[in-house]
Amino acid sequence: MGEHLDEKSMHDSSESSVMQVSSNGTQQKVKAIEDACERLDFEALVELATSTGGLLTDELRRRACENDLQGASRKAWETLPRHPDEDQVQLDVDRAFVYYPRDQSEQALQEKKEQLSDLIVSTLRKHPLLSYFQSYHDVVQVLLLVLGQNRAAHAVPRMSLFRLRDYMLPTIVPARKHFELVSAVVSIADPELANHIAEAENSFALSATHSLFAHDIQDYREIARLYDFLLAHEPVMSIYLFATITISRRAELLELEPDESDILTYMIAKLPQNLDIDTLATNTVRLFESHPPESLRGFLWWRLSSYSVLKTSRDIKASQPLEKAEALGRKQIQQLRSEELMKRRFLLLCKYRRPLTSLTAALVVAALSLYLRRTGQDLSLRSLFAWATRLLLRRE
């Protein structure tokens, strides 16, 4: 569909995204956003996206996005090999656009679904190391509605490789590390609440964090405003946002029985509607600044893979090519395979080994640790050996 029609539908979907400017304050912010776009002032745009109202309208969001599209190349994808996850993509696309846009004809919605499918499939085919996950279509549909199909075609691969890559790998292990960080942030900021909900599975953050909250927030203006905030900050900010939301619900959560793990998990995962995004954004930044990831207990941040997007995408001002993110993704996949293989070998050793003395086990692990240091393996892999050592010694 042509860019003119695409732009028109974007205005419809956002409920007249070019808002009527009714106050001097709003007029001043519109002017400030336009000036920042003109000057390519990234720091100013970050501040404006975080402050009350975010970037205000979809038109201004497109203006702010333009800088990231400079020099982007378009590659034909239709003739590329089919991605294994395309059948699941189609199932999810068929049930997309449930809550927004409103007042669209069936034909208009069908066109949107075709555009959504093209955006997802083209990204997966051009970057086959990525695996599809359910709710990924929720993220992409927000980008489609805000940016339009042409701009979203450039934004979706970057979002996938630089922000969502940990969730798009062949295993859920990296995602579990994110969930552990959520629990750690709550623990350091509100120990009483953390202790009360300790029996809940930390997978309660799955739906919100891996879809950047698009699966849970049903109001278009709220999710567009929230993306202003999230995309203006490094990826770990979504972890802190979920922790902030959880802490803001402490009175409600403290009323629940602490030993009812299923109920706790369900209630924490089910985010309330009509969130006060502006207040949450302010409190999330404050929480991040008070308790940066490096300060979390249990060395969780240091045990996180050095290839995780939470570490490799910290400097969002840096202009990184997609090829770099792909290379990091391949290294991350290789690391995960090595960890899994090592874990299996240790379990096999524990099952069939001859009796080992504590000294023998210590010498074996010391030699392996020295090898890992010399070959440049990071702390996450060495921590696996520490786990295996404890397991061996317990069986002595």
N, C-alpha and C positions, 0 to 999 in steps of 0.2 A: 504494500500500500504506500502511496506517495507520502512524502514528508509533510505536505500541507495538511492532508487528512489526518496523519498521525498526530500532528501538533494540535489539531482541533479536538481530537478525541482525548488528548491529554488534559485539555482545559475542562472538558466535560467530566472526566474521571475525578478530578481533584476538586469538584464542586466550585468551579470558578476560581482557579488558583491565582489569577491576578486579582487580588483582593482590593476592595475599595479602601483607599487610604483615608482614615478618618481622624487621625490625630497627628499633631506635630511630631510626637515621639516616633511614631511609625514611619512618617515621611523621612525623618532624619536617619532612621535605620536603613530604609530602602536606599537612600542616597549613599550611606556609608558602605553598604554591600556593593553597590554599583561602582563606587570609587575604588574599593579594594580589588574588585575584578579587573578594573581598568589598569590599576597599578601592579597587578599580579602579586598583591600583598597577602601572602599565605597566612602569616601570623594574625593579621586583622580578620581574615575569613574564619579562622579557628575560633577566635574570640566571639565573633558575630554569630557563628553557628551554635555556640554553647550558650549564649545569653538568651534572655526571654524571647520566645517566638522563633528562635533559630533563624533560618534564612527566609522565613515568611511565606514565600510563594514558590510554586514549581518553576516559574519562569526565572526567578532569581537563582534557584538551585541549578538550573541548566547553565546559567551564566557562570556560576562558580565552578561548574564541572568542566567548562570548556578548556581550561588550562591543562587538565590531565589528558585531553584528547589530542594535543598537538603531536604530530608525528606518528600517530597510531596507524598501523597498517591493517588493511582488510584482506583476508585470505579466503578464497573460495573454500567452502566446507562440504558442499553437497556431494562431491565425489570422493570424499575421504572415507576410510573404512568405518563401518557401523560400530557404535559403541555398545558394549554388552548391556548397558542399563537403559537403553532407549525404550524398551517396553514399559518399564516402571515409570519413566518420564511421561509417557503418554497417559498412563492411568492417573497420574497426579495432575497433569495439565487439564484433563477432562473435568476435574472437580475444582479447578482454580476459579478465582474471582467470585468467591461466595459472598463476601461482605462488602466489597467495593470493586469496581466503580458501580454506583447506583444509577438507576433510570437509564440503563443501556438496553438497546434492542438485542434480540438473540443474534442477529447478524453481526452487530458490533462486538458482542462478547466472543463470538466465534472467531472473528478476525483477531481479537486480542489473544485468544488461546493459540492461534496459529503463530502469531508473533512470539508468544512466550515459548512455545515448543522450539521454534527456530533458534531463539537465543540460547536455550539450554543445550540443545543437541549440537549446535555449532561449537559451543564452548567445550563440550565433552569430546567431540571428534578432533578438534584442533589441539586439545590437551588431554590425550588419552590416559595419562597417569592419574587423572582425577576420577574418583568414583562418585556416582550420584547418591545423595541421601534424601529421604523423604523430608519435605519441608524446604528443600533447596528452592523449589518452585515458588515458595512464598517470598523468599528474598528477591528472586529475579523479577517477580511480578511488581514489586515495589519499584525497582529500578526502571522497569518498562513504563510504568504509569508516570513516574516523576520525570524521566529523561526523554521518553520517546524511543522508538525502536532503534534508530540509527546511533544515537549516543549510548544507549544501553548496550549495543553490540560491542562497544569498546569497554564499557564499565564492568560488565559481568565477568569477563575473564580476569580482570584485575582484582575484583572483589573475591573471586574464587581462589586465585593463586596467592594473594597477599593477605587475605583475612580469613578465609574459610578452609584453607588447605588442610589443616589438622583434622577437619571433619570429613574430608573427601579422600582419605587414604583407605587402603584395603582393610584396615582393622580399626576398632573403636578405641584402642589403647590410648592414642594421643588425646582423644576427647575426654577420657576418664581423668587425665591429668588436669584438664580444665576444671572439671567438677571438684577435684580435690582443692584447687585454688579457691573456688567459691567458698567451700567450707572453712578454709584457712583464713580468708578475709573476715568472715562472720565471727570466727573464733577470736581473732585478735581485736576486733572492734566491739564485740558484745559477747563476752565469755558466758554470761548467764543464759542468753538465748541459745548460743552454740551448744551448751551443755544440755539444754532442754530438748533440742531437736537432734541430738547426737545419734539417736536410733534410726533416723530417717536415712534412706539411701541417697547418697549425694548425686545420683542420677536425676534428682529433681530438677537440676538445671539444664537437662538435655534439650528439651523442647525450645526453651527461650534462647539459650546461648547459641545453639548451632543454626538457628534461623534468624539470629540477630533480632529476636523478639517479633518477627513478622508473622510467625505462626500463631502467636497468642494475642496480639493487639488487633482488634477488629475495626478500629476507626482509621480511615485513611489519613486524615490530617494528623492524628497522633503518631502514626508510624513514620510518616514523612518527616515530622518534626524530630522524632527520636533519631532517625538516620542522619539528620543534620548534626546532631551531637556525636553519635558513634563514629561517623566517618571523619569527623574533625579531630579524632584522637586515635591513639594507637589501639590495636586489637584487644589488648587485655582490659580495656575500659569496659567492655561488655561483661566481663567477669565481675568487675567492681559494681557495675550497674545492678546485676542480679543480686549481689550481696546487699546493696543499698535498699533495694525493694524488699528483700527478706527482713532486714533490720527495721524498716518502716512499718512492718506488720507484726512487730514483736508482741503487742498486747493480744492480738488475735491468736498468734501461735502459742503463746504461753498458756492460753486457756485449754489447749489440747493436751491429752494425756501423753506424757513423754515416752511411754513404752508402746504406744500404738504406732509402730513404724510405718505401716501401710497408709494410715490416715495422715500422718505427718508428711510423708512423701507426696501424697496426692495434693494436700492443701498448699504446700510450699510451691509445688510445680504449677498450680493453677493460679495464674496471675490475675489480680483484680482488673476490671475494665476502668476506664476514665482515670487513668494515671495522671498525676500532675507532673508532666514531663519536665517543665522548667525547674521545679523544686528538686526533682530527682537528679537532673543533670548537675545542678549546683552541689548537692550533697555527695554525688558520686565523685566529682572532682576533689572535693574536700577529703573524702575517704581515701582516695588514691594518694593524695599528697601526704596524708597523715600516716598511712601504712603502705608504702610502695611495695611492689612485689618482692623486692630483694630482702625486705624485713620480715616476711612471713615465716612462721615457725616451721620447724621440721625440714628446713632447707628445701622446701618444695620447689622454689623458683630455680635453685641451683641444680636440682635433680631433673628439671624439665629439659628435654632434648634441645641442644643448641640449634637444631634445624626447625624447631617449632615456629609458627608464625608469630607467636607471642613474643619471641625474641628477635626474629629476623626482620619483622616489620615495625619495629619500635619507632624508627625515624620516618614518619609519614611524609615529611617534606622531601625526602630523597626520591629522585626519579629513577626507579629500578626497572629494567627490562623484564618482560615476562619470562624470557629464557633463564634469567637468574633464579626466579621463583621455581621454575620447573626443575632446574638442577638441584635446588635445595630439597624439593619434593622427592626426587629420586634418591638422594642421600638419606632422607628421612625414612623412606620405604626400606632401603637396604639396612639401615640401622634397626628398624623394627624386626626385620627378618632375622638379623643376627641375634638380637635379644631373644626372640622366640626359640631359635635353634639352640642357643646356649642354655636356656631354661629347660628345654626338653632333655638335653644331654645331662644336666645336673640331676634332674629327676630320675633319669635312667640309671645314673651312677648310684644314686641313693637306693634304688630298688635292687640292683644286681651286683653292687660292688662287694669286694672282700672287705673285712673289717679294716677300717682305717684308724690310725691313732690320731689324736688331736694335732700332734706335731706334723704328721704327714699331710693332713688336710690344710694346715696353715701354710706349709711350704708350697703346696700346689697352688693355692689361691694367691700367695705372694708372687709366684712366678707369673701367673696369668695377669695379675694387676700391673706388674712391671711391663709386660708385653702391651697391655692396653695403653699405658701412658706413653710408651715409645711410639705406638702407632697412631696416637692422637685421638683415641676414642674419648668421648666426653663422659661427664659424671654420671649420666643416666645409665650408661652401660656398666660402669664400675660399681654402681649401687646394686646392680643385679647380682654381681659376684658377692657382695657383702651379704645379700639375702641368702645366696646359696651356701656361703660359708656357715652362717648361723644354722641353716637346715642340716648341714652335714654334722656339725658339732653336737647338735641336739640328739642326733641318732647314735652318737658314740656310746 
